[in-house]
Structure formats: C-alpha cells, structure tokens
Amino acid sequence: MLGILELLRHYPRVLYIDIDVHHGDAVETAFLTTDRVMTASFHQYSPSAGFFPQTGSLSEVGGGKGHKFAVNFPLNKGIDDASYKGIFEPVIEEIMARFCPSVIVLQCG
C-alpha cells in the first residue's frame, strides 16, 4: 500500500494486480473509493469452506468514485495453468484498454 501511495505522487493511475491464492482485501479496501487505483485480484474463493479471508466475490466492485475500480476473480481450488491463463490474459487486456494505467504493481504472494 505504501508503494502505491508513493507511486500516486508521480503517476495519475496505478493498476494493482494480485495473483496469490488469497484475495487482496487490504489493498482493495485502502483504495476502494478512488478512481486512480484499480485493483484486480485473482484468488481462491470458497467462503462456505471458511477459506481466508472469505472476501473477493464478483459483486465487490468498489464504491463512490472507485465504483467498478475493484475487479475480483474468485477461482475454484485446483485451477490448472491453462485455465488460469485463459481467464487472466483477456481480463488484464480489457483492464489495460479501459483503465490505461501509468504504472502496474504486481503482487505474487
């Protein structure tokens, strides 16, 4: 989060991509109401199984000026590489085309 805040001092738009197994809930929450940061989280989602943090559903999209600037892709446990790639690439291409980030932050775990 601190890195993104510093980047916002120099760039108008930051795209934060989180690809580890857990929802990027803390960063999403920190920037939930701004249109200068878009968060995209690809994560395992099974709230009924109690998988931490039990957030990150498709319906969580930001609020206020940040409405539709939080993008969540809940995935089933055990997704294979080809399936992940088939989801990730077109989603990121669309985000890049629509949001036009100045800089990208990638969280890998």
C-alpha positions in Angstrom: 0.0 0.0 0.0 2.8 2.4 0.8 4.4 1.8 -2.5 1.1 2.6 -4.3 0.8 5.8 -2.3 4.3 6.8 -3.3 3.6 6.0 -7.0 0.4 8.1 -6.9 2.7 11.1 -6.1 4.3 10.7 -9.5 1.7 8.9 -11.7 -2.0 9.5 -12.3 -3.2 5.9 -12.4 -1.9 2.7 -10.7 -3.1 -0.8 -11.5 -2.6 -3.3 -8.7 -2.7 -7.0 -9.8 -2.8 -9.6 -7.0 -2.2 -13.2 -8.2 -1.6 -15.1 -4.9 -4.1 -17.5 -3.6 -5.8 -15.1 -1.2 -8.0 -12.1 -2.0 -6.1 -8.8 -2.0 -8.6 -7.4 0.5 -6.3 -4.9 2.4 -5.1 -3.1 -0.7 -8.6 -3.2 -2.2 -10.1 -1.7 1.0 -7.4 1.0 1.1 -8.2 2.3 -2.4 -11.9 1.3 -2.5 -13.2 4.9 -3.2 -10.7 6.2 -5.6 -10.6 6.1 -9.4 -6.8 6.5 -9.5 -6.1 2.9 -8.4 -7.7 -0.2 -9.9 -7.2 -3.4 -8.0 -7.5 -6.8 -9.8 -7.4 -9.9 -7.6 -7.3 -13.5 -8.9 -7.8 -15.7 -5.9 -9.3 -18.9 -4.4 -12.8 -18.2 -3.2 -14.8 -20.6 -1.1 -16.4 -18.8 1.8 -18.6 -21.8 2.7 -15.4 -23.8 3.3 -14.0 -21.0 5.5 -11.1 -20.1 3.2 -9.4 -16.9 4.4 -10.4 -14.1 4.1 -13.8 -15.0 2.8 -14.0 -11.9 0.6 -13.5 -11.1 -3.0 -16.7 -12.1 -4.7 -17.6 -10.8 -8.1 -20.0 -8.3 -6.6 -17.3 -6.5 -4.7 -16.5 -3.6 -7.1 -15.6 -0.5 -5.1 -17.6 2.4 -4.1 -18.0 6.2 -4.7 -15.5 7.4 -7.2 -14.0 3.9 -7.0 -17.1 2.1 -8.2 -16.0 -0.5 -10.7 -12.3 0.1 -9.9 -12.1 -3.1 -7.9 -12.1 -6.3 -10.0 -12.3 -9.7 -8.4 -12.0 -13.1 -10.0 -12.9 -15.8 -7.5 -11.4 -19.1 -8.6 -12.0 -22.7 -7.6 -9.4 -24.6 -5.7 -7.1 -26.5 -8.0 -7.4 -24.4 -11.2 -4.8 -25.5 -13.8 -2.3 -23.2 -15.6 -4.2 -23.3 -18.9 -7.5 -22.4 -17.3 -5.8 -19.6 -15.2 -4.2 -18.2 -18.3 -7.5 -18.3 -20.2 -9.0 -16.1 -17.5 -6.1 -13.9 -16.7 -5.0 -12.7 -20.1 -8.3 -11.4 -21.5 -9.2 -9.8 -18.2 -5.9 -7.9 -17.9 -6.1 -6.9 -21.6 -9.5 -5.4 -21.0 -8.4 -3.6 -17.9 -5.4 -2.2 -19.7 -7.5 -1.0 -22.5 -10.2 0.6 -20.3 -8.1 1.9 -17.3 -4.8 2.8 -19.2 -2.6 2.6 -16.1 0.5 4.7 -15.8 2.2 2.0 -13.8 1.5 -1.5 -12.7 2.2 -3.2 -9.3 2.2 -7.0 -9.3 1.7 -8.9 -6.0 2.7 -12.5 -6.3 2.4 -13.7 -2.8 
